[in-house]
Amino acid sequence: MKAIITVIGMDRVGIIANVSNVLMNASVNIEDISQTIMQGYFMMYMLVDLSKMEISFEELSGKLNEKGKELEMQIRIQKEEIFKAMHTI
Amino acid sequence: MIGQKEIYETIQMLDEQHLDIRTITMGISLYDCADPDIDAACDKIYEKVTKRAKDLVPVGEQIEKEYGIDIVNKRISVTPISFIAAASKSKDYVKFAKTLDKAAKEVGVNFIGGYSALVQKGFSDSDRVLIDSIPEALAKTQKVCSSVNLASTRSGINMDAVKQMGKIIKDAANLTASQGGLACAKLVVFANAPDDNPFMAGAFHGPGEAECVINVGVSGPGVVRRALEKRPNADLGHVAETIKKAAFKITRMGQLVAVEASKRLGAEFGIVDLSLAPTPAVGDSVAEILQEMGLEYAGAHGSTAALAMLNDAVKKGGLMASSHVGGLSGAFIPVSEDNGMIQAVCKGALSIEKLEAMTSVCSVGLDMIVIPGDTPNETISAIIADEMAIGVINNKTTAVRIIPAPGLKVGDTVEFGGLLGSGPVMAVNPFGNAAFINRGGRIPAPVHSMRN
């Protein structure tokens, strides 16, 4: 099962390190990563593989949410299917 | 991997443009709950609904978390109660409404639809008992929604029923006078009612439906408006293309959620309703789409043409995005639930007559319209009759959900709160129609050829 993590907010030091740390602790593998500045916002996207994840989706989502609050950024995780459904036929 | 641009687009739709799944509605057949003993029938209904829909709310919430999309309402529709209650020979159908209300509260859904009768050609004894009980049933429950199908293209219009519903609507308003006639917001009359509509107040689980199905209604007026905002100078052909693309994306989301929800709930996937359903939130308005197209307010001349194109483009875009399309499918133009429509009424741009014209090219009908509380019963019936005629002749669903707000006059406003919004009281044509309505009988089914 794959998911997409999006991180949106003001740019700062250590965003990737912080998010990767949460993922590493949950045995979630990062398959792809990219970042950009769009309309003045820093955005980072990660494609992650959840097949070996040791916690539930809900727990991971909660941990990322907490990390987001700590970094003052919006961090969310959504299953990849929602993006595929919308943008591919 | 999906590109950054696509991910950003989706996130913006969800965050800023109010894209959400408006409702997951579980349709449950109650055929096996009929019983000559009314208490036994009610027990069976309660048990079946609470058992079948036990996981509806938790599963909906789980899907919301996993996909990051709001599912605003989780609801239930049931077989029209007039069918199920018939075996009981009881005169006290309010018991059935209370049972549905209790079951809805137990499983945590916000509405349960199906306190309904289908009388397009005539009344069964059970239909009569049910219709007579509607005002009390809606006044004594919170979650129950009621609907009556009064007409169909195949059967014509049951004008006796049209006449009766004028009185029933008034009675329902008067029984809930302290809440502005709220019961009427939970009551809708139809021509050509769909069997698989997931939206309230008109949802019921039609006679030809499977044992348990999941129907999903999507929403996204904000997404369509934003897409148009980016093309201010496009001609209308290109505007239609833009709407189709936005509708496709919105509907794909609905399809994904519908399939996933039905799988997890062990129910059949019924349909996706391709709808643009507004809410009172700013930016979530169908009227604002018409304004984006170039009309000063909804209701200005040109509104019918703009709405016709919008409605058609939504269907064209949505049809390929879903494997099964049904329900009401199109743009909704309720007044109290749409900020842009409310403004249009307040500015004097939008009248009931113009709304009626607009309903001949859009999804439903005269929806959430507040009229003066002293409007005669016959005039309400006549408004219904006009709307039924549009549906019957044009072979489409039309509906009337109208609220004669007790004690209020044109210029007053009723606050319903939540998704039902607030409604300015609209003027009705004051000229008489009682002699026409009191004739009763049936308007025959229309000719199906020579369609001019």
Contacts between the chains, C-beta under 8 A, distances in Angstrom:
chain1	res1	chain2	res2	distance
A	4	B	2	7.3
A	4	B	7	6.4
A	6	B	7	6.3
A	6	B	11	5.9
A	8	B	11	7.3
A	31	B	1	7.8
A	32	B	1	4.9
A	34	B	4	6.1
A	36	B	4	5.7
A	38	B	4	7.6
A	38	B	8	5.8
A	43	B	4	7.3
A	43	B	8	6.7
A	45	B	4	6.0
A	45	B	7	5.4
A	47	B	1	4.9
A	57	B	65	7.3
A	57	B	66	5.9
A	58	B	65	6.1
A	61	B	65	6.2
A	76	B	68	5.6
A	77	B	68	7.6
A	78	B	66	7.3
A	78	B	67	5.6
A	78	B	68	3.8
A	79	B	66	5.1
A	79	B	67	5.6
A	80	B	2	7.5
A	81	B	67	7.3
A	81	B	256	6.0
A	82	B	10	6.9
A	82	B	67	4.5
A	82	B	68	6.9
A	82	B	69	6.7
A	82	B	253	6.7
A	82	B	256	6.3
A	83	B	2	4.5
A	83	B	6	6.3
A	83	B	7	6.0
A	83	B	10	5.7
A	84	B	2	6.5
A	85	B	252	4.5
A	85	B	253	6.3
A	85	B	255	6.9
A	85	B	256	4.2
A	86	B	6	7.4
A	86	B	10	5.6
A	86	B	249	4.8
A	86	B	252	5.1
A	86	B	253	5.9
A	87	B	2	5.8
A	87	B	3	8.0
A	87	B	6	4.3
A	87	B	9	7.8
A	87	B	10	7.5
A	87	B	249	7.4
A	88	B	2	7.6
